[in-house]
């Protein structure tokens, strides 16, 4: 790890690092917020996954999360949204919803993407192992959150790894990549045409087939321009209702927020509540 920057923030340190990733076969940049309590002991960690076109700094600069992480004593980790650098392929037309900045938190199997686009392995395995060896993180107390494409990532990683994440939250997530034009494009290109392969990165499919899930909090703005066409939270609601009728209780809370859109103004308005939600499960 090479430290790129450090800023004093709410009694702690806002840091940025780069390293060579074996999962992604390129150099990667990520940000970390260490609250002041990290000087005395190991702390729980919350991973934040950002959305399309973002990198590791959008959440750092816009969400205002450091104040709440400092109060709760939770480390924040913000990885980039895709592999980057010379030799990493991008969409041929440079569009925003595929390629660079649009890794979709999966392991690609199709060429030319498979060599680099392995964000699932990077987030679940490589980055936590690196950080646990270098920073005062308690790897047994980890949660995950995200926005939009990153909300899709938080939900799918959390549902696939309930033993690894104590809690999951999302703002405006893609709730079913199979039913989202963004998701269909990404899954088709990264994974090929076999839709059985797609289901392992589809939150709705994973919820329907799961036997257990961590506690989940979702906030969705009702004025979100992408709500009807891309996000489909109603599909998760319907799946949860079906499981409830079958006698299965799933700890999922989905809140619809009137007037809020897809922006970081929405995230900044409720991030304190999300961090408090994770704190209840991480600080037991």
C-alpha positions as CSV (number, residue, x, y, z in Angstrom):
1,X,0.0,0.0,0.0
2,X,1.2,3.4,-0.9
3,X,-0.4,6.4,0.9
4,X,-1.4,9.1,-1.5
5,X,-3.0,11.6,0.9
6,X,-4.0,12.2,4.5
7,X,-6.3,14.8,6.1
8,X,-7.4,15.3,9.7
9,X,-11.1,14.9,9.9
10,X,-13.5,14.8,12.9
11,X,-10.6,13.7,15.1
12,X,-9.6,10.9,12.8
13,X,-7.8,10.6,9.4
14,X,-9.2,10.6,5.9
15,X,-6.6,8.6,3.9
16,X,-6.2,7.5,0.3
17,X,-4.0,4.6,-0.9
18,X,-3.0,2.8,-4.0
19,X,-1.8,-0.8,-4.4
20,X,-1.2,-3.5,-7.1
21,X,-4.2,-5.7,-7.2
22,X,-3.7,-9.4,-8.0
23,X,-7.5,-9.9,-8.6
24,X,-7.8,-7.1,-11.1
25,X,-4.3,-7.2,-12.6
26,X,-3.8,-3.4,-12.3
27,X,-3.1,-0.7,-9.8
28,X,-6.1,0.2,-7.7
29,X,-6.9,3.3,-5.5
30,X,-9.1,3.2,-2.5
31,X,-10.0,5.6,0.4
32,X,-10.2,4.9,4.1
33,X,-11.6,6.9,7.0
34,X,-10.0,6.0,10.4
35,X,-12.0,7.5,13.3
36,X,-10.0,8.6,16.4
37,X,-10.8,5.4,18.3
38,X,-8.5,3.5,15.8
39,X,-5.5,4.8,17.7
40,X,-6.4,2.6,20.7
41,X,-8.0,-0.6,19.3
42,X,-9.2,-2.5,16.3
43,X,-12.6,-1.3,15.0
44,X,-15.4,-2.7,12.9
45,X,-15.5,-1.7,9.2
46,X,-18.1,-0.5,6.8
47,X,-17.4,-1.0,3.1
48,X,-19.1,1.5,0.8
49,X,-19.6,0.7,-2.9
50,X,-20.3,3.6,-5.2
51,X,-22.3,3.8,-8.4
52,X,-21.8,4.3,-12.1
53,X,-19.2,6.9,-13.2
54,X,-17.9,7.2,-9.6
55,X,-14.6,6.4,-8.0
56,X,-13.4,6.0,-4.5
57,X,-13.6,9.8,-3.7
58,X,-17.3,10.6,-4.5
59,X,-18.6,9.3,-1.2
60,X,-15.6,10.7,0.7
61,X,-16.3,14.3,-0.6
62,X,-20.1,14.4,-0.8
63,X,-21.8,12.1,1.8
64,X,-20.6,13.7,5.0
65,X,-20.2,10.2,6.5
66,X,-17.0,10.8,8.5
67,X,-18.8,12.7,11.3
68,X,-21.1,9.7,12.0
69,X,-18.3,7.2,11.6
70,X,-16.2,9.2,14.1
71,X,-19.1,9.2,16.6
72,X,-19.7,5.5,16.3
73,X,-16.1,4.3,16.0
74,X,-16.5,2.6,12.6
75,X,-13.8,2.5,9.9
76,X,-15.1,3.4,6.4
77,X,-13.5,1.8,3.3
78,X,-14.3,3.2,-0.1
79,X,-12.9,1.1,-3.1
80,X,-13.0,2.2,-6.7
81,X,-15.9,1.1,-8.9
82,X,-13.9,-0.8,-11.5
83,X,-10.3,-1.7,-12.5
84,X,-8.5,1.1,-14.3
85,X,-5.3,1.9,-16.1
86,X,-3.4,1.2,-19.2
87,X,-4.4,-2.1,-20.7
88,X,-7.8,-2.3,-18.9
89,X,-10.5,-2.5,-21.6
90,X,-13.3,0.0,-21.7
91,X,-16.6,0.2,-23.7
92,X,-15.8,0.8,-27.3
93,X,-18.0,4.0,-27.3
94,X,-16.9,5.2,-23.9
95,X,-20.4,5.2,-22.5
96,X,-21.0,5.7,-18.8
97,X,-22.8,2.4,-18.0
98,X,-20.2,-0.2,-19.0
99,X,-16.5,-0.6,-18.7
100,X,-14.4,1.9,-16.7
101,X,-16.4,3.1,-13.7
102,X,-18.9,0.4,-14.2
103,X,-17.5,-2.9,-12.8
104,X,-20.8,-4.0,-11.3
105,X,-19.0,-5.9,-8.5
106,X,-18.9,-9.2,-10.4
107,X,-16.3,-11.6,-11.8
108,X,-16.4,-11.3,-15.6
109,X,-16.0,-14.5,-17.6
110,X,-16.0,-13.1,-21.1
111,X,-13.2,-11.6,-23.1
112,X,-11.7,-9.1,-23.1
113,X,-13.2,-8.4,-19.6
114,X,-12.2,-11.5,-17.7
115,X,-8.5,-10.6,-17.1
116,X,-9.3,-7.4,-15.2
117,X,-13.0,-7.2,-14.3
118,X,-13.1,-9.3,-11.1
119,X,-14.5,-6.8,-8.6
120,X,-16.4,-9.5,-6.7
121,X,-13.1,-11.2,-5.7
122,X,-11.5,-7.9,-5.0
123,X,-14.2,-6.6,-2.6
124,X,-14.9,-9.9,-0.9
125,X,-11.4,-11.4,-0.6
126,X,-8.4,-9.3,-1.6
127,X,-9.1,-5.9,-0.2
128,X,-10.3,-7.1,3.2
129,X,-7.2,-9.3,3.6
130,X,-4.9,-6.4,2.6
131,X,-6.6,-4.0,5.0
132,X,-6.7,-6.5,8.0
133,X,-3.0,-6.9,7.7
134,X,-2.2,-3.1,7.5
135,X,-4.9,-1.3,9.4
136,X,-6.6,-1.6,12.8
137,X,-9.6,-3.4,11.4
138,X,-11.5,-6.3,13.1
139,X,-12.4,-8.5,10.1
140,X,-15.0,-10.4,12.1
141,X,-17.1,-7.2,12.3
142,X,-17.7,-6.0,8.7
143,X,-20.8,-4.5,7.0
144,X,-21.4,-3.3,3.5
145,X,-23.4,-0.5,1.9
146,X,-23.7,1.2,-1.5
147,X,-25.6,3.4,-3.9
148,X,-27.2,2.5,-7.3
149,X,-24.8,0.1,-9.0
150,X,-23.0,0.0,-5.6
151,X,-26.3,-0.7,-3.9
152,X,-26.7,-3.7,-6.3
153,X,-23.2,-4.7,-5.2
154,X,-23.9,-4.4,-1.5
155,X,-27.1,-6.4,-1.8
156,X,-25.6,-9.2,-4.0
157,X,-22.4,-9.5,-1.9
158,X,-24.3,-9.4,1.3
159,X,-26.8,-12.0,0.2
160,X,-24.1,-14.3,-1.1
161,X,-21.9,-13.9,1.9
162,X,-24.2,-13.6,5.0
163,X,-21.5,-15.0,7.2
164,X,-19.1,-12.2,6.2
165,X,-21.3,-9.1,6.6
166,X,-23.2,-8.2,9.8
167,X,-25.5,-5.9,8.0
168,X,-26.2,-4.5,4.5
169,X,-27.7,-1.1,3.4
170,X,-28.3,0.6,0.1
171,X,-29.5,3.9,-1.4
172,X,-31.4,3.6,-4.7
173,X,-30.1,0.1,-5.5
174,X,-30.5,-1.8,-8.7
175,X,-32.7,-4.4,-7.0
176,X,-32.8,-6.8,-9.9
177,X,-30.1,-6.5,-12.5
178,X,-32.0,-9.0,-14.7
179,X,-34.8,-6.5,-15.0
180,X,-32.7,-3.4,-15.4
181,X,-31.3,-2.2,-18.7
182,X,-28.1,-1.2,-16.9
183,X,-27.8,-4.7,-15.5
184,X,-28.8,-6.5,-18.6
185,X,-26.1,-4.7,-20.6
186,X,-23.4,-5.4,-17.9
187,X,-24.3,-9.0,-17.2
188,X,-24.6,-9.9,-20.9
189,X,-21.2,-8.4,-21.8
190,X,-19.3,-9.5,-18.7
191,X,-20.9,-13.0,-18.3
192,X,-22.3,-14.0,-21.7
193,X,-25.8,-15.1,-22.7
194,X,-26.4,-17.8,-20.0
195,X,-28.9,-16.1,-17.7
196,X,-28.3,-18.8,-15.1
197,X,-24.9,-17.2,-14.6
198,X,-26.6,-13.8,-14.3
199,X,-28.7,-14.9,-11.3
200,X,-25.7,-15.1,-9.0
201,X,-25.4,-11.3,-9.4
202,X,-29.1,-10.5,-9.2
203,X,-30.3,-9.4,-5.7
204,X,-33.9,-10.5,-6.4
205,X,-32.8,-14.0,-7.5
206,X,-30.5,-14.4,-4.5
207,X,-33.2,-13.3,-2.1
208,X,-35.7,-15.7,-3.5
209,X,-33.3,-18.6,-3.2
210,X,-31.6,-17.7,0.1
211,X,-32.2,-19.4,3.4
212,X,-30.7,-16.6,5.4
213,X,-29.7,-13.0,5.0
214,X,-28.2,-10.3,7.1
215,X,-30.3,-7.3,8.3
216,X,-30.9,-5.0,5.3
217,X,-31.9,-1.4,5.1
218,X,-32.9,0.2,1.8
219,X,-33.7,3.9,1.2
220,X,-35.3,4.8,-2.1
221,X,-36.2,8.4,-3.2
222,X,-39.6,8.7,-4.8
223,X,-38.5,11.5,-7.1
224,X,-35.6,9.3,-8.5
225,X,-35.5,9.5,-12.3
226,X,-34.3,5.9,-12.5
227,X,-36.9,4.4,-10.2
228,X,-39.3,2.9,-12.7
229,X,-36.9,2.0,-15.4
230,X,-33.8,0.7,-13.6
231,X,-34.2,0.1,-9.9
232,X,-37.5,-1.9,-9.2
233,X,-37.6,-2.0,-5.4
234,X,-41.1,-3.3,-5.7
235,X,-39.7,-6.6,-6.8
236,X,-37.8,-7.1,-3.6
237,X,-40.9,-6.0,-1.6
238,X,-43.0,-8.7,-3.4
239,X,-40.3,-11.4,-2.8
240,X,-40.2,-10.5,0.9
241,X,-44.0,-10.6,1.1
242,X,-44.0,-14.1,-0.5
243,X,-41.5,-15.4,1.9
244,X,-43.5,-13.9,4.8
245,X,-46.6,-15.7,3.6
246,X,-44.5,-18.9,3.6
247,X,-43.5,-18.3,7.2
248,X,-40.0,-17.1,6.5
249,X,-39.0,-13.8,8.2
250,X,-36.4,-11.7,6.4
251,X,-35.0,-8.7,8.2
252,X,-35.4,-6.2,5.3
253,X,-36.6,-2.6,5.7
254,X,-37.4,-0.7,2.6
255,X,-38.2,3.0,3.1
256,X,-39.6,5.2,0.3
257,X,-38.5,8.9,0.8
258,X,-40.9,11.5,-0.8
259,X,-39.2,14.2,-2.8
260,X,-35.7,12.7,-2.8
261,X,-33.8,11.9,-6.1
262,X,-30.8,9.8,-7.0
263,X,-28.2,12.3,-6.0
264,X,-25.7,12.6,-3.1
265,X,-28.0,15.1,-1.5
266,X,-30.2,12.1,-0.9
267,X,-27.4,10.1,0.5
268,X,-26.1,12.9,2.7
269,X,-29.6,13.3,4.2
270,X,-29.8,9.8,5.5
271,X,-26.2,8.5,5.8
272,X,-26.2,9.1,9.5
273,X,-29.2,6.8,9.9
274,X,-27.5,4.1,7.8
275,X,-24.3,4.3,9.9
276,X,-26.4,4.1,13.1
277,X,-28.1,1.0,11.6
278,X,-24.8,-0.7,10.9
279,X,-23.5,0.3,14.3
280,X,-26.3,-1.6,16.0
281,X,-25.1,-4.8,14.4
282,X,-21.3,-4.1,14.4
283,X,-21.0,-2.9,18.0
284,X,-22.9,-5.6,19.8
